[in-house]
């Protein structure tokens, strides 16, 4: 039975994408979804919308896989702490951040301090900002 929690946990532990085939009850189960995201950050796309909009849950998810930010609720993709957590785990996560953050000089300075490669996802104007570039290459 697809709703069987133990089977669901075992399935997502092997392949995070197994969440795609899980019952809605399992897609709303914090532990099951976090296990799936730990295996594959993109699994967050199959999580219940309530979890994708839950700030504490998304902070845990992006700590496991920064790319999970791509599937977080829009309001969380504009949340400085959530995005920095994601970028600290994987610099590519900045690509999924809200455009306002990607154009925020102070925020991008923090992001490139974690990983200089994050610079490639900053707004164009910041990619030519001397201080931002120096901070990025120092990493």
N, C-alpha and C positions, 0 to 999 in steps of 0.2 A: 504494500500500500504506500502511495507516494507521501502521505502525510506522516508516515512513521518517522519520528524525530531521529532515532538512532541511525536508521538507514540513511536519512538525509545528511546527518553529520558525517557519516562515513563517506558518502558520495562526494560531498563538497570538499572533504579533506583530500581526496584523490584528484578532483578536478573541480575548480571553482565554478566553472560553467555549468555544472550539474544543477546549480540553483535555478537555471532557466527552466528545468523540467519539474521543479518542485511544486508542491501544493502551495496555495496562497498562505496557508497557516505557517509553513516553513519559511516562506519569503518574508514574513513579518517577525520571525524569530531572531532576536539579536545575536544569539550565539551561533546559530546556523549561518546567518549572513556574514558575520565577522570571520568565521572559519573559511567561507567561500572567498571572501575578499583577501584574506591572508594568502590564499593559493593563487588568486588572480584578481587584481584590483578591478578589472572590468566587470566582474560579477556583480558589482553594486548596481548595475543597470537593471538587474532582475529583482532587486529588493523592493519591498513594499515602499510606496511613496512616503509613508510616515517615517520610516527609517532614513530614507534619503534626505529628509528635511529635519532630522533630529541632530542638533549640533553636537551633542556629546558623542552620539554614535558615529557621526561622520568624522569627528576628530580621531576616534579609535581606528576607523577604516583607513583614513589617509596616513595614519602612522604605520599601518601595515603595508599600504600601497598608495603612493602619492597619486598615481593615475586614477584612483577611485574618485578623485575630485571631479573628473569629467561627468560623472553621473550623480553628483550631489545636487540638491535643490539650488536654484539660481541664487537665492539669498545667501547660501553658504559659500558659493563660489565668489562672493563679494565680501566675505568675512575674513579680515586680515589674519586672525589667528589660525583659522582652518587652512587657509591657503599657504601660510608660512609653514605649517606642520606638513602639508603635502609636499611643498618644495624641498623641505629639509630631507624628506624621504626620497624624493625623485624630482630633479630640477625640471623635468618635462611637464610637471603638473602646472607650472606657471602658464602654460599654453591654455589651460582650461579655466583660468581665473577670469573674473569679470574684467572687462576692458578698462574700467576706472582704476582698478588696482594695477593693471599692467602699465598704466600711464602715470602712476603715483611714484614720484621720484624717491621719497623716503622708503616706501614699501619695496621698491625694486632694489634699492641699496641693501636692504635687509635680505632680500631673496638671493641676490648674487653673493652676499657674504656667506650664505650656506653653500652655494655651488655656483661658480662663475658661469657655467654653461646655461644657467637660467636666463642670462642676458639675451639670448636669441629669441626669447618669447616676450621680451619687454616691448613697450610701444616704440615705434621708430625713433621718435625724438630722444628717447632715453638711450637708445643704442649708440647714439653719437655724442652723448653727454660724457665729458672727460672723466669726471669723478666716478660715475657709474662704471665706465669701462675699466678704469684703474682698479676699482674694487673687485670687479669680476676677474680680471687677469691676476690679481693677487691670490686668488683661490686656486 
